[in-house]
Amino acid sequence: MNFNFLTPVSDAVLAHTELIAQQALGKKIKIHSRQNGMPDLDGVQLAIIGVQEHRNDVNYMGIEINFDSIRKTLYSLFPGNWGTTIADLGDIEPGESVEDTYFAIRTAITVLIEKNIIPIILGGSQDLTYANYRAYDSVMPMINIVNIDTNFDLGDANLPIRNNSYVGKIIVEEPYNLFNYSTIGYQTYFNAQEEIDLMEKLYFEAYRLGEISNEITMVEPLLRDAHIVSIDLKSIQASEVSDNQKYSPNGFTGKEICAISRYAGISNKVSSFGIYEYKNSKNDNATSMLLAQMIWYFIEGVNCRVKDDNFTNDRQFQKYNVLVEDDELIFYKSLKTGRWWIEIPFLPDVNNKLKKHTLLPCMHDDYVLATQGEVPERWYKAYRKNSF
């Protein structure tokens, strides 16, 4: 596959890479350069792609973006005890139209996920998540998206796509591949009540910032079930980032967003990871360092992946049956990692695309609630979606 629409990493970044320590990450990454061309992807497990497209940002001002400062910072960090091979494939520049850029993203991501390479996407406006999602059309039948964001970004599907209204397009446009959409860290005052009600009506999941900040481990089962993770940098509190990136005094701390990135990496299902809404700033150090650390923690998570979701060998898990009113809830606990799942009953009368999704990741707390007679909300929503 010829990635001729990807421009090489800039010479300024490569010159900086010459000056960093021999043990630094930049010395170990396969880099797409003007001099050496596109690196061989054999054996590569993670690939960084920048997308310089943000014309569908509702606040688009015509300013170009580039990711040099993020790359310089990331390359300067030291890797953990990692066994993965990482490539930096350079950038997708804006096409003649935004649709041209979407096509390039879709093409690149489809090729990578078919090669079992996880793309790490730097954006650009968050509507690029739509192109990321469409890259799966020919790859798998049902997709779960987790959005780390202050907003749901549902919008009106009848209007042109924007960075605050791309999810509506994902829901209504064929082929219908979206099974679940979850928003982590939403802030109520940024969302119309109608959108909050619609999330509930569609049995999508939404978790307020306060809930997650009080118990960050809540995100682990959500991310364990995600294929696509999309992070909007507006979800990070203003004190953590540079001038052009400041959005709200409330949001995730640097520590919290790095923990979320690591949980995304640990998930065996996550096959693409995107960080969006990056805006260049003169004093860019704080934002560049935070993004570099988010990518670092995602890579760290990927290196810590453990296959524990093969439930054919009953010596690798414990099974618990809990009767709650008229429902028998069946829980599974991995003996390898201690992670929990709950079974969604398969409904034979329903035209069901969900045969691979009969086990839903959950927490030990969900099992405890079930023993106390309470049906876990995640199970209820997944069961209702499965009933349509």
WOWO-V752946 format. One record per helix or strand of 2 or more residues. SS is the DSSP state (@ for helix, = for strand). FROM is the first residue (numbers start at 1). TO is the last residue. Records with the same first field share a line. If there is no record, write none. Layout:
# WOWO-V752946
SS=FROM-TO ; FROM-TO
This chain:
# WOWO-V752946
==6-7 ; 30-31 ; 46-51 ; 86-92 ; 118-123 ; 143-148 ; 178-186 ; 205-208 ; 228-232 ; 272-276 ; 317-324 ; 327-334 ; 340-343 ; 359-362
@=11-19 ; 25-27 ; 68-76 ; 98-114 ; 128-134 ; 167-172 ; 188-190 ; 193-201 ; 209-214 ; 216-224 ; 233-235 ; 238-240 ; 243-245 ; 254-266 ; 285-303 ; 355-357 ; 364-371 ; 377-386
